[in-house]
């Protein structure tokens, strides 16, 4: 891929392109906040990046949001979706910033409730409040060998995170296990 000249969050693409892109003074998050539907918001971002960077990010969004659905990430905002700029070309950045996941740092968690009840309290981002709706619209970004994943989890020390991940893998078993 060559030397990396910078990682650029999608909200800041207009600044990275040094004026060749005009957003009429609005950042992407402000623009999509005024849209009525999740589909409009997703399609706007995909179209915006494609037109400004020549990169179709549908598959990238699908992967990121599938992982977010599995790990219950509540902190996926547009600054946590990024591109890598290499010369004049753009590439999807590795997935990053999943710190508010697995019910460990989520403000909505109340451990007086079960995992199942806490999962219902999770609010997804950035396009709507439901991970499932975003993944259903974009399609699953990857598959998981559920049997192997669950076997591996059994070898890990008992923890809230392990139990939440096991719950999530079982919950999405039919959507994830394509092996």
Protein Blocks (a to p, Z undefined) as FASTA:
>chain_A
ZZafbdcdfklmmmmnnopaceehpafklmmmmpmbfklmmmmmmmmmmmmnopafklmm
mmmmmmmmmnopakbcfklgccddehjaccddddehjlbgghlmgmkbcfkbcfklmmmm
pccdfkbmbfklmmmmnopabdcdfklmmmmmmmpccdfklmmmmmmmmmmmmmmmmZZ
